[in-house]
Amino acid sequence: MKGASACILGLGNMGSAMARKLTMSEVNLSVWNRSTPKIAALKEAAAPHSNRIVSSTCPASAISHTQAGAPVLCVLTSAKAVQELLRADRMGQELRGRPFINLASGSPDDAHAIAEVHAEVLADAGKSDSNCEGGVFIDGAYSGPPAKVLRGEGRIFLSSKNRADVEKVTPLLSHLGGVTYCGDIGASKVVDYAVVDLFFVNLLSFMSNKAALEMEGADVEVVIEEMKKRLDTVPDVLRDYNARMGDRSEESYNSDTTVTLRTARNYWTSRLPYLESRGVPAHLTNFMVELVDEAAGGKDGSHSDADISRLQEIVSMADEGTRSEAQYQPPYRSA
């Protein structure tokens, strides 16, 4: 996007990587960071593209140095820091007519809290300036480390009240990775949870089995290839289980079973003697046995022959006697 303009507020590892990648893509940047050494480090790292970077001593000034309507990427470390930044001098005036993209780590509740502050500062700016335009709030999450940012290979999950607002910033953000619209504010955070958890679960599975693979002389490359084949089937499997999990009746759990809780328990407990005799940690195995037993009602419990989808009663469903409607209904929804 030659000649495009954007502002980045926050130059930690992620913010700096985004700035470097955008300047390499011929985007002109205005940046701000609380500590000036990080600005100097960015300009050094961004060479020979550092001439595309201008810096300011306050966030409002950084925004003012971009083209009208240019997006503002906020890459701070916490929701609290973002809220404090939004309340800084002149932020409401400078954010008018611009998309403000929050990429700070946090929860859906954090996203809504930031959106409320964003709306407040724009409203306050409107009271002092009758010509003040509104602004757009987009919440997001970047899935991937700084190295992926620099290669443009990560995923950016975005949520906003209007899909069109996300589509307008997609060409710019596509330099940083693939962009996905997830829905209303808050949705991008939980999509990121689900996708990133998938990575960590797979990594943990590999780590917990690596010692046994080495002891038995298994070829790790063969294992990785077989894992890939299995992972290729995951999307269809998840769709099938998602459909099955809609009916939480015991009749549904006990009919047309895929894998029963009893079978799953036997699968995991059968490896315990091997692991224990060799001093191999069995944290993941014990954790899975614990979950299965809780879903089954104990070892050989009354639900042992239920489908493994009954695990949702433990990992995603609160006890009906203790959960409140507020806990279980979406806490925020745009009108």
C-alpha positions in Angstrom: 0.0 0.0 0.0 2.4 2.6 -1.2 1.7 6.0 0.3 -0.7 4.7 2.9 -0.5 6.1 6.4 -1.0 4.7 9.9 -0.2 5.3 13.6 1.1 2.8 16.0 0.9 3.4 19.7 3.2 1.1 21.7 6.5 -0.2 20.6 7.0 -3.4 22.5 8.1 -6.5 20.7 4.8 -6.8 18.8 4.3 -3.1 18.1 7.9 -2.7 16.8 7.6 -5.8 14.6 4.3 -4.4 13.1 6.0 -1.0 12.5 8.9 -2.6 10.8 6.7 -4.8 8.6 4.5 -1.9 7.6 7.4 0.3 6.7 8.8 -2.5 4.5 5.4 -2.5 2.8 5.9 1.3 2.0 3.4 2.5 4.7 4.2 5.8 6.3 4.1 5.6 10.0 3.7 7.9 13.0 4.7 6.2 16.3 4.6 6.8 20.0 6.0 5.0 23.0 6.3 5.9 26.6 10.1 5.3 26.6 12.1 7.0 23.8 14.9 4.4 23.6 12.4 2.0 22.0 11.7 4.6 19.3 15.4 4.9 18.5 15.8 1.1 18.5 12.9 0.8 16.0 14.4 3.4 13.6 17.7 1.5 13.7 16.0 -1.8 13.1 13.8 -0.5 10.3 16.7 0.8 8.2 16.7 1.5 5.3 13.0 2.2 5.7 13.3 4.4 8.8 12.7 7.5 6.8 9.0 6.4 6.7 8.8 6.8 10.5 8.0 9.9 12.4 7.7 9.9 16.2 6.0 12.1 18.8 6.2 12.7 22.5 2.5 12.2 23.1 -0.1 9.9 21.6 -2.4 12.6 20.3 0.4 14.3 18.4 1.4 10.9 16.9 -2.1 10.5 15.5 -2.2 14.0 14.2 0.8 13.4 12.0 -1.0 10.8 9.9 -3.4 11.3 7.0 -7.1 12.1 7.8 -8.9 8.8 8.5 -5.7 6.8 8.9 -6.0 3.8 11.3 -4.6 3.9 14.8 -3.1 0.6 16.0 -2.9 0.4 19.8 -0.4 -2.3 20.8 0.0 -1.7 24.6 0.4 -4.4 27.2 -2.9 -4.2 29.1 -6.5 -3.0 29.0 -5.7 -0.6 31.8 -2.9 1.0 29.8 -5.2 1.4 26.8 -7.9 3.1 28.8 -5.4 5.5 30.4 -4.0 6.3 26.9 -7.5 7.0 25.6 -8.1 9.5 28.4 -4.8 11.4 27.6 -5.0 15.0 26.4 -6.6 15.6 23.0 -7.2 11.9 22.2 -10.9 12.4 21.6 -10.3 15.2 19.1 -7.6 13.3 17.3 -9.5 10.0 17.1 -12.5 11.5 15.4 -13.1 10.0 11.9 -10.4 7.3 12.5 -10.6 3.6 13.2 -9.0 2.8 16.6 -7.7 -0.8 16.6 -7.1 -2.3 20.0 -4.5 -5.1 19.8 -3.7 -5.3 23.5 -4.0 -8.7 25.2 -7.1 -9.1 27.3 -10.5 -10.6 27.7 -13.9 -9.9 26.0 -14.8 -7.9 29.1 -11.6 -5.8 28.6 -12.6 -5.2 25.0 -16.0 -3.9 26.0 -14.5 -1.7 28.8 -12.1 -0.1 26.3 -14.9 0.4 23.8 -16.9 2.3 26.4 -13.9 4.6 27.2 -13.4 5.1 23.5 -17.0 6.1 23.1 -16.8 8.4 26.1 -13.7 10.3 24.9 -15.3 10.8 21.5 -18.5 12.0 23.1 -16.6 14.5 25.3 -14.8 15.8 22.2 -18.1 16.2 20.5 -19.4 18.4 23.3 -16.6 20.9 22.8 -16.7 20.7 19.0 -20.0 20.4 17.2 -18.2 19.4 14.0 -16.5 16.5 15.7 -16.9 13.3 13.7 -17.4 9.9 15.3 -14.7 7.3 15.4 -14.7 3.5 14.9 -13.6 1.0 17.5 -12.2 -2.3 16.4 -11.0 -4.9 18.9 -8.5 -7.4 17.8 -6.0 -10.1 18.6 -2.8 -11.0 16.7 -2.2 -14.8 16.7 1.5 -15.4 16.3 4.9 -14.2 17.6 6.8 -11.1 16.3 8.8 -13.3 13.9 5.5 -14.1 12.1 4.6 -10.5 12.1 7.8 -9.7 10.2 7.0 -12.4 7.7 3.3 -11.4 7.4 2.3 -15.0 8.3 0.3 -14.6 11.5 -3.5 -14.3 11.9 -5.3 -11.1 12.9 -8.8 -11.7 14.5 -10.9 -8.5 14.5 -14.3 -7.7 15.8 -16.5 -4.6 15.5 -20.2 -3.6 15.4 -20.0 -3.3 11.6 -18.2 -5.7 9.4 -17.6 -3.0 6.8 -15.4 -1.1 9.3 -13.1 -4.2 9.5 -13.1 -4.5 5.7 -11.9 -1.0 5.3 -8.7 -1.6 7.3 -8.1 -5.1 6.0 -5.8 -4.0 3.0 -3.4 -2.3 5.4 -3.5 -5.0 8.1 -3.0 -7.8 5.5 0.6 -6.8 5.3 0.9 -8.2 8.9 -1.0 -11.5 8.2 -4.3 -13.0 7.3 -7.3 -11.0 8.6 -10.5 -12.6 9.9 -13.7 -10.8 10.9 -15.1 -12.6 14.0 -18.3 -10.7 14.8 -19.3 -8.1 17.4 -16.9 -6.7 19.9 -15.5 -9.4 22.2 -15.6 -12.2 19.6 -12.1 -11.7 18.4 -10.7 -12.4 21.9 -12.5 -15.8 22.3 -11.6 -16.8 18.7 -8.0 -16.2 19.6 -8.4 -18.2 22.8 -9.7 -21.2 20.9 -7.1 -21.1 18.1 -4.1 -20.4 20.3 -5.2 -23.1 22.8 -5.2 -25.6 20.0 -1.5 -24.9 19.4 -0.6 -25.2 23.1 -2.6 -28.5 23.5 -0.7 -30.0 20.6 2.6 -28.8 21.9 1.9 -30.2 25.3 0.9 -33.5 23.8 4.1 -33.7 21.9 6.2 -32.8 24.9 4.5 -35.3 27.2 5.2 -38.1 24.7 8.7 -37.2 23.6 10.5 -39.1 26.3 8.7 -42.3 25.5 9.3 -41.8 21.7 13.0 -41.5 22.4 13.2 -44.5 24.7 11.5 -46.7 22.2 13.5 -45.4 19.3 10.6 -44.0 17.3 11.4 -41.7 14.4 10.2 -38.2 15.4 9.8 -37.1 11.8 7.5 -40.1 11.2 5.5 -39.1 14.3 5.2 -35.5 13.1 4.0 -36.6 9.7 1.4 -38.9 11.3 0.3 -36.0 13.6 -0.2 -33.8 10.6 -2.4 -36.4 9.0 -4.5 -36.5 12.1 -4.6 -32.7 12.4 -5.9 -32.5 8.9 -9.1 -34.3 10.0 -9.7 -32.0 13.0 -12.0 -29.4 11.3 -14.5 -32.0 10.2 -14.3 -33.8 13.6 -14.9 -30.5 15.4 -17.9 -29.8 13.2 -19.4 -33.2 14.0 -18.8 -32.8 17.8 -20.2 -29.3 17.7 -23.4 -30.5 16.2 -23.6 -33.4 18.7 -22.9 -31.2 21.7 -26.1 -29.2 21.1 -28.3 -31.8 22.7 -27.2 -32.3 26.4 -29.7 -34.9 27.2 -28.5 -38.2 28.7 -30.4 -40.0 25.9 -28.2 -38.2 23.4 -25.0 -38.8 25.2 -25.8 -42.5 25.4 -26.9 -43.1 21.8 -24.8 -43.5 18.7 -21.6 -43.1 20.7 -18.3 -42.2 19.0 -15.9 -43.0 21.9 -17.3 -43.8 25.3 -15.8 -42.3 28.5 -15.0 -45.8 29.7 -12.9 -46.5 26.5 -11.2 -43.1 26.9 -10.3 -43.9 30.5 -8.9 -47.3 29.6 -6.8 -45.7 26.8 -5.1 -43.2 29.2 -4.8 -45.4 32.3 -3.2 -48.3 30.3 0.0 -46.2 29.8 0.4 -45.2 33.4 2.4 -48.3 34.6 4.8 -47.9 31.7 5.3 -44.2 32.5 5.6 -44.7 36.2 8.1 -47.6 36.0 10.4 -45.3 33.9 10.0 -42.2 36.0 8.3 -40.3 33.1 6.0 -37.5 34.3 2.3 -38.3 33.6 0.7 -34.9 34.2 -1.3 -34.9 31.0 -2.4 -38.5 31.3 -3.5 -38.0 34.9 -5.3 -34.8 34.0 -7.3 -36.6 31.3 -8.2 -39.5 33.6 -9.4 -36.9 36.1 -11.6 -35.2 33.6 -13.1 -38.4 32.3 -13.8 -39.6 35.8 -15.6 -36.4 36.7 -17.7 -36.6 33.5 -18.5 -40.2 34.1 -19.4 -39.7 37.8 -16.3 -41.5 39.1 -14.4 -44.6 38.1 -17.0 -46.9 36.5 -19.5 -44.2 37.3 -23.1 -44.1 36.0 -22.1 -42.1 32.9 -19.1 -44.3 31.9 -20.8 -45.6 28.8 -21.8 -42.1 27.6 -20.1 -40.5 24.6 -16.9 -38.6 25.2 -18.8 -35.4 24.2 -20.2 -35.5 27.8 -16.8 -34.0 28.8 -18.4 -30.6 27.9 -20.4 -30.9 31.1 -17.1 -30.6 33.0 -15.0 -28.3 30.8 -17.5 -25.8 29.4 -20.8 -26.1 31.4 -21.1 -24.7 34.9 -23.2 -26.6 37.4 -26.9 -25.6 37.0 -27.2 -25.1 40.7 -24.5 -22.6 40.9 -24.3 -20.7 37.6 -26.3 -17.6 37.1 -27.9 -16.3 33.9 -25.4 -13.5 33.9 -22.6 -16.0 33.8 -24.0 -17.9 31.0 -25.6 -15.3 28.7 -23.4 -13.1 26.5 -22.7 -10.2 28.9 -22.6 -7.6 26.1 -24.4 -7.4 22.9 -24.8 -4.4 20.6 -28.3 -3.2 20.1 
